[in-house]
Amino acid sequence: MSRNTSVLLALAAAAALSGCAVGPDKRDPMETWNRGVFKFNDTVDEYALKPVATGYKNITPSFVQTGVSNFFGNLGDVWTAANNLLQGKGAEGMSDVMRVALNSTFGLLGVLDIASEAGLPKHKEDFGQTMGKWGVQSGPYVMLPLLGPSTLRDTVGLPLDMSADIWRYKDPVNVRNIGSVTRVVDQRAALLDASSLLEDAALDRYEFIRDGYLQRRQSQVYDGDVPQQTDKEENVPDQPAVNPAGAGNAPNKQ
Amino acid sequence: MKFIKRIIAVAAVAFATSAIAAPAANEAPDALVKRISSEVLDTAKTDKDIQAGNTKKVMDLVETKILPYVDFERMTALAAGRYWREATPEQKRQLSTEFRTLLIFTYSGALSQVRNETIEFKPLRADPADTEVEVRSQVNVARGEPVLLNYRVAKTPAGWKIYDINVLGAWLVETYKGTFNTEISKGGIDGLIKTLAAKNKQLASKPLATAKK
């Protein structure tokens, strides 16, 4: 998988260097390339993943879906715990370790998320966030084939995230493969409502997802507590002095 | 029963300082957001028509319960960035109206998907003298990690008003800013108004997506 990633990075770099980067956004110098990948992902989603996920969502009882996502969520919590510890967040890391311990035993191998009910909230940390915490800038926005939005930093962290995925080492292989497919379908199914919302809200879905994603990653790195920016980004127009007196007085004009 | 109890509890808190049912101008910003969200969520959860995806019902709810507390002009101005100053009053009016309609559609879509979610508010970190504060909450969902939901609220002569919302770590204004910027640089402010209007027209002709299929 890491070889695929490096091929991808090389391609991305080539795309950036070949001068097809016309995107006006400084955070997205590979916009032309990214849009191509975005379109490809969309096509795959439309014809393969989304129909399957919709079927899964309609047919499978919701407690089964919850069980599936809890099961894989519990496996993911192991890496989350490691990353929280790597970020020096001892309390969160220990809480994640407790989560895995509780859910893997009393939670029947993770199918039940009893830890959340016991007051240990779920976190989600990956190595990209850890690097962000260590001070690594996110770098340009990258749209990965099949995997979706990312940044250069997060893409670099991806091979580690993947090799830390416990399910990867599950034997026998056929069980592993069935599980991996189920996981992807289940994750997509969980996003069905959100993606239909996104379609409504966005004028340009590519841009909307990019601008939302980059903020979200930033927020994840700071665990929701992003420091107020004082220096303004060049390509983003500065906020004007708005709301002249009385602007707020006409709340309901149509 | 729980619904009624909650409404009464919320109402008691919210209106404790005001004489009648009109929202108090001196209501604290976090109390305001708390009140609106409980009212809206409770209605969305219990109203059969809304759960079934009745577009008109949902939009009525948004219009009456939420809109009076949102400063759309400021929201639009922030999203339009430096272009706002170049816009004529008529363009400003049209742009705010179209943006407002788009957000109503989106918000209504989100509301009709509400099922078992609960909202938890975090303590307000603000000085009593502050005129702009951030109210933080999280939505606890059936599975997965909680969804961050923060509000930027500013004091206006008409009381506190929401002017930005943060979902999952992304601010709404900031997310639209890029799109607005691109559209305006392509076709000017009128171009953006036209694009928004076309989008709204398309949304109006399509039924609201609901969680149940």
Contacts between the chains, C-beta under 8 A, distances in Angstrom:
chain1	res1	chain2	res2	distance
A	24	B	181	8.0
A	24	B	182	7.3
A	24	B	185	7.3
A	25	B	178	6.6
A	54	B	213	7.5
A	57	B	213	7.4
A	58	B	213	5.7
A	65	B	143	7.9
A	66	B	142	6.6
A	66	B	143	5.2
A	69	B	143	5.1
A	69	B	144	6.9
A	70	B	143	6.7
A	73	B	143	7.6
A	73	B	144	7.1
A	113	B	143	7.4
A	121	B	145	7.2
A	121	B	146	6.6
A	122	B	144	6.9
A	122	B	145	4.5
A	122	B	146	7.8
A	123	B	145	6.6
A	124	B	145	5.2
A	190	B	143	7.1
A	190	B	144	6.9
A	193	B	113	5.0
A	193	B	209	7.0
A	193	B	211	5.6
A	196	B	109	7.3
A	196	B	209	4.3
A	197	B	106	6.5
A	197	B	109	5.2
A	197	B	110	5.8
A	197	B	113	7.6
A	197	B	209	7.1
A	200	B	105	5.8
A	200	B	106	5.3
A	200	B	109	5.3
A	200	B	203	5.8
A	200	B	209	7.5
A	201	B	102	7.3
A	201	B	106	4.2
A	202	B	179	7.3
A	203	B	179	4.9
A	203	B	183	6.7
A	203	B	195	5.8
A	203	B	196	7.1
A	203	B	199	6.0
A	204	B	179	5.5
A	204	B	182	6.9
A	207	B	178	5.2
A	207	B	179	5.0
A	207	B	182	6.4
A	208	B	175	6.3
A	208	B	176	7.8
A	208	B	178	7.9
A	208	B	179	6.1
A	210	B	178	7.4
A	211	B	170	7.4
A	211	B	174	6.7
A	211	B	175	4.7
A	211	B	176	7.9
A	211	B	177	7.2
A	211	B	178	4.3
A	211	B	179	7.4
A	212	B	168	7.7
A	212	B	170	4.1
A	212	B	175	4.7
A	213	B	170	7.6
A	215	B	169	5.9
A	215	B	170	4.0
A	215	B	171	6.3
A	215	B	174	6.0
A	215	B	175	6.8
A	216	B	168	5.4
A	216	B	169	4.0
A	216	B	170	5.0
A	217	B	169	7.7
A	218	B	169	7.2
A	219	B	148	7.1
A	219	B	166	7.9
A	219	B	168	7.7
A	219	B	169	2.8
A	219	B	170	7.2
A	220	B	169	6.2
A	224	B	136	7.8
A	224	B	148	5.3
A	224	B	169	6.5
A	226	B	169	7.8
A	235	B	181	7.8
A	236	B	81	7.1
A	236	B	177	6.3
A	236	B	178	7.6
A	236	B	181	7.5
A	237	B	81	3.0
A	237	B	82	3.8
A	237	B	83	6.8
A	237	B	177	7.4
A	237	B	181	6.5
A	238	B	81	6.9
A	238	B	82	6.2
A	239	B	78	5.6
A	239	B	81	6.7
A	240	B	77	6.3
A	240	B	81	7.1
A	240	B	82	6.2
A	240	B	84	5.3
A	240	B	85	5.4
A	242	B	73	7.6
A	242	B	74	5.3
A	242	B	77	3.8
A	242	B	78	6.5
A	242	B	84	6.7
A	243	B	71	6.8
A	243	B	73	7.1
A	243	B	74	4.6
A	243	B	77	7.2
A	243	B	154	7.3
A	243	B	156	7.2
A	243	B	163	7.9
A	245	B	157	7.6
A	246	B	157	6.9
A	247	B	71	6.9
A	247	B	73	4.8
A	247	B	74	6.2
A	247	B	156	7.6
A	248	B	71	4.9
A	248	B	73	7.6
A	248	B	74	7.1
A	248	B	154	7.8
A	248	B	156	3.2
A	248	B	157	6.6
A	248	B	158	5.2
A	248	B	161	5.2
A	249	B	156	7.3
A	249	B	157	6.1
A	249	B	158	5.2
A	250	B	73	7.8
A	251	B	67	6.7
A	251	B	68	4.7
A	251	B	69	7.5
A	251	B	70	7.5
A	251	B	71	7.8
A	251	B	158	6.7
A	251	B	161	7.6
A	252	B	63	7.8
A	252	B	67	6.0
A	252	B	68	6.1
A	254	B	97	7.1
